[in-house]
Amino acid sequence: MWEMGSSFGSEEKLPILQGRVVALDVILASSSLAPKVLRLLGIYAPCNAAQESLRSFWSEIWSLISQEPFPHLWMAAGDFNVTMALRERSSGALSPEALIYQDFLTASDALNLWSLKHDVDVNSDYTLRSYANGAKSVVDRAVISSSPIFSASIQTQRDFLGATDHRAIHISAHILGSEGPSLVPFLPQCSLPPPRLLYPYLSSSTKAKFDDFAGRVDREIADQGLLTHEIVSLDEFEFVYCALSKILLSAGDDVFGRRRAFSPQLQPPTISSRD
């Protein structure tokens, strides 16, 4: 067991969780609800691990969720490195870790949000796309306590800028209000990032754009004297760093432009039943 002491968040950690889990308790307040404790976990599950190690990992996750002080509700999200259905993997193969993760879901009586989304399509909902072979899968997931949740949903954020082969996921959840089935969102809607640069692949037809981009950057750097700017302090470094960033972004905007912003079509919450 992970001995946490008398307060949640002790520094004592089991080796299997080190570097793979971040956890915090959030106090939720609302005009129509008594304060509630949400235990929120960010997870990076082991990949291609031995079954015993993986089973131990999810066992310790459940111990972390269920330890005192007991939360009113909890949610875990992140890279679970598991798919739960053939439609979640472009290869059509079921993830070998699925049975172990299903045991965790059964023990915790939790809602696996991708499983509640009946129209999952790996070609549009994938969260991981391999750089090596283009294979797609839905491995970034979210799981949430079944009570007092009224409705919850998950979707892929399809225009996400990041140095990764993953795409972000967006989670919405509502809890029951104190008077009837009024909806109280406890996770605010996240604003989408600005459209990313439309970066073309280098080819004979796009080479002129790259030459134009490089020329603009070189001229701006020379005009602002950044090549000869002496860096002797942290403030000087920050000045040069910010100046270079502005030059690169401005030249990228002018030469490449930006992708069209993705506007997700959000569906109203619905009550999902589980067998």
C-alpha positions in Angstrom: 0.0 0.0 0.0 1.0 3.6 -0.5 1.4 4.9 3.1 0.3 8.5 2.9 0.3 9.3 6.6 -2.5 11.5 8.1 -2.8 13.9 5.2 -3.4 13.4 1.5 -0.4 14.3 -0.6 2.5 12.9 1.5 5.9 12.6 -0.3 6.1 8.8 0.4 5.4 7.0 -2.9 5.6 3.5 -4.2 8.1 3.0 -6.9 5.5 1.8 -9.4 3.7 5.2 -9.1 6.7 7.5 -9.1 6.7 9.8 -12.2 3.4 8.3 -13.4 0.7 9.9 -11.2 -0.1 13.4 -9.9 -3.0 13.7 -7.5 -4.8 16.5 -5.7 -8.0 17.2 -3.9 -10.2 20.1 -5.1 -13.0 21.7 -3.1 -16.0 22.3 -5.2 -18.3 25.1 -4.2 -21.7 26.1 -5.7 -24.7 28.2 -4.8 -26.9 25.0 -5.0 -24.5 22.5 -3.6 -22.8 21.8 -0.3 -19.0 21.8 -0.7 -17.7 18.6 -2.2 -14.2 17.1 -2.5 -13.1 16.1 -6.0 -10.0 13.8 -6.1 -8.3 14.5 -9.4 -5.6 12.2 -10.8 -3.4 12.6 -13.8 -2.0 9.2 -15.0 0.6 7.9 -17.3 0.1 4.1 -17.2 3.0 1.7 -18.0 3.2 0.5 -21.6 4.1 -3.1 -22.5 4.6 -3.9 -18.8 4.4 -7.3 -17.3 0.8 -8.2 -16.3 1.7 -8.4 -12.6 3.3 -4.9 -12.7 0.3 -3.5 -14.5 -2.2 -5.1 -12.1 -0.2 -3.7 -9.2 -0.2 -0.2 -10.8 -4.0 -0.1 -11.1 -4.4 -1.6 -7.6 -2.4 1.2 -6.2 -4.3 3.8 -8.2 -7.5 2.5 -6.5 -5.8 2.6 -3.1 -4.9 6.2 -3.8 -8.5 7.1 -4.8 -10.1 5.3 -1.9 -7.9 6.4 1.0 -8.9 8.9 3.7 -10.0 11.6 3.6 -12.6 10.0 1.4 -13.6 12.2 -1.6 -17.2 12.8 -2.6 -16.2 12.1 -6.2 -13.1 11.4 -8.2 -11.7 11.5 -11.7 -8.6 10.1 -13.3 -7.4 11.2 -16.8 -4.3 10.8 -18.9 -2.4 8.3 -21.1 -3.8 5.0 -19.9 -2.0 3.0 -22.7 -5.0 0.8 -23.2 -7.9 0.5 -25.6 -11.1 -1.2 -24.6 -12.8 -1.9 -28.0 -11.8 -2.9 -31.5 -13.1 0.4 -32.8 -10.6 2.3 -30.7 -7.6 0.9 -32.6 -6.9 1.2 -36.3 -5.2 -2.2 -36.3 -8.5 -3.8 -35.1 -6.6 -5.7 -32.3 -7.8 -5.5 -28.7 -5.2 -4.1 -26.3 -3.8 -6.9 -24.1 -4.0 -4.6 -21.1 -7.8 -4.3 -21.5 -8.7 -7.1 -19.0 -6.6 -5.6 -16.2 -8.1 -2.2 -16.7 -11.6 -3.7 -16.8 -10.9 -5.2 -13.4 -10.0 -1.8 -12.1 -13.3 -0.4 -13.5 -15.3 -3.2 -11.9 -13.6 -2.8 -8.5 -14.1 1.0 -8.5 -17.6 1.0 -10.1 -16.4 3.8 -12.3 -17.6 5.3 -15.6 -15.2 4.8 -18.5 -16.1 7.9 -20.6 -15.1 6.6 -24.0 -17.3 3.5 -23.5 -20.3 5.8 -22.9 -19.6 7.5 -26.3 -21.3 5.0 -28.6 -20.1 6.6 -31.9 -16.4 6.4 -31.3 -14.5 6.4 -34.6 -10.7 5.9 -34.4 -10.2 7.9 -37.6 -11.6 11.1 -36.0 -11.4 10.4 -32.3 -7.9 9.0 -32.1 -5.7 10.4 -29.3 -2.4 8.8 -30.5 -1.1 8.6 -34.0 2.3 6.8 -34.5 5.0 8.8 -36.1 6.5 5.6 -37.4 3.5 4.0 -39.2 0.5 6.3 -38.8 -1.4 3.8 -36.6 -4.2 5.4 -34.6 -5.6 4.5 -31.2 -7.6 5.9 -28.4 -5.3 5.5 -25.4 -5.8 8.9 -23.6 -8.8 8.3 -21.4 -10.8 9.5 -18.5 -12.6 7.6 -15.8 -14.9 9.1 -13.2 -16.8 8.0 -10.1 -20.4 6.9 -10.9 -21.9 8.9 -8.1 -23.0 11.7 -7.8 -22.4 12.1 -11.5 -25.5 13.1 -13.5 -23.8 13.1 -17.0 -20.3 13.1 -18.4 -18.8 13.2 -21.9 -15.4 13.1 -23.6 -14.1 14.2 -27.0 -10.8 14.7 -28.7 -9.5 18.3 -29.2 -8.7 18.0 -32.8 -6.6 21.2 -33.3 -4.0 20.8 -30.6 -0.5 22.3 -30.8 2.2 20.3 -29.0 5.5 18.5 -29.5 3.8 15.1 -29.2 2.1 12.4 -31.2 -0.9 12.6 -28.8 -3.9 14.8 -29.0 -5.6 16.5 -26.1 -8.9 15.3 -24.7 -11.7 17.5 -23.5 -13.9 16.3 -20.6 -17.2 17.6 -19.4 -19.1 16.4 -16.3 -22.1 17.4 -14.3 -23.2 16.5 -10.8 -26.7 16.4 -9.4 -27.8 19.6 -7.7 -29.3 19.6 -4.2 -32.8 20.2 -5.6 -33.8 17.8 -8.4 -31.7 16.9 -11.5 -30.3 20.4 -12.1 -26.9 20.3 -13.7 -23.9 21.8 -12.0 -20.8 21.7 -14.1 -17.7 21.1 -11.9 -15.3 21.2 -14.8 -15.3 24.5 -16.7 -15.3 24.5 -20.5 -11.8 24.9 -21.7 -11.0 27.5 -24.3 -9.4 26.1 -27.4 -5.8 27.1 -28.2 -5.3 29.5 -31.2 -5.0 27.8 -34.6 -1.6 26.5 -35.2 0.8 27.4 -38.0 0.0 25.7 -41.3 3.4 24.1 -41.7 3.9 22.5 -45.1 6.1 19.5 -45.8 9.4 20.4 -47.5 9.1 19.6 -51.2 10.1 21.1 -54.6 6.7 23.0 -54.6 7.1 24.5 -51.1 10.8 25.2 -51.1 10.2 28.8 -52.1 8.1 29.3 -48.9 10.8 28.0 -46.7 13.4 30.2 -48.4 11.0 33.2 -47.9 10.6 32.3 -44.2 14.3 31.9 -43.6 15.1 35.2 -45.4 12.5 37.1 -43.3 13.9 35.6 -40.1 17.5 36.4 -41.0 16.6 40.0 -41.9 14.7 40.7 -38.7 17.4 39.2 -36.6 20.0 41.4 -38.3 17.8 44.5 -38.1 17.3 44.1 -34.4 21.0 43.3 -33.7 20.2 40.0 -32.0 23.3 38.2 -33.3 25.6 40.6 -31.6 23.4 41.2 -28.5 25.5 40.1 -25.5 23.7 38.0 -22.9 25.2 38.6 -19.5 22.1 38.1 -17.3 18.8 36.3 -17.1 16.9 39.5 -18.1 19.1 39.7 -21.3 18.4 36.1 -22.1 14.7 36.6 -21.7 14.8 39.6 -23.9 16.6 37.8 -26.8 14.4 34.7 -26.3 11.2 36.7 -26.6 12.5 38.7 -29.5 13.4 35.6 -31.4 10.0 34.0 -30.6 8.1 37.0 -32.0 10.2 37.0 -35.2 9.6 33.3 -35.8 5.9 33.6 -35.1 5.5 36.7 -37.3 7.4 35.2 -40.2 5.4 32.0 -39.9 2.1 33.8 -39.9 3.1 35.8 -43.0 4.5 32.9 -45.0 2.6 29.8 -43.9 -0.6 31.2 -42.4 -2.6 29.2 -39.9 -5.0 26.3 -39.9 -8.7 26.8 -39.7 -9.8 26.8 -36.0 -11.6 23.7 -35.0 -15.1 24.3 -33.6 -16.3 21.3 -31.7 -20.0 20.5 -31.9 -21.0 19.9 -28.3 -24.0 17.8 -27.6 -26.2 18.5 -24.5 -25.6 16.2 -21.6 -27.6 13.0 -21.5 -28.0 10.3 -18.9 -26.2 7.2 -19.9 -27.2 3.8 -18.4 -24.7 1.0 -17.8 -25.4 -2.7 -17.9 
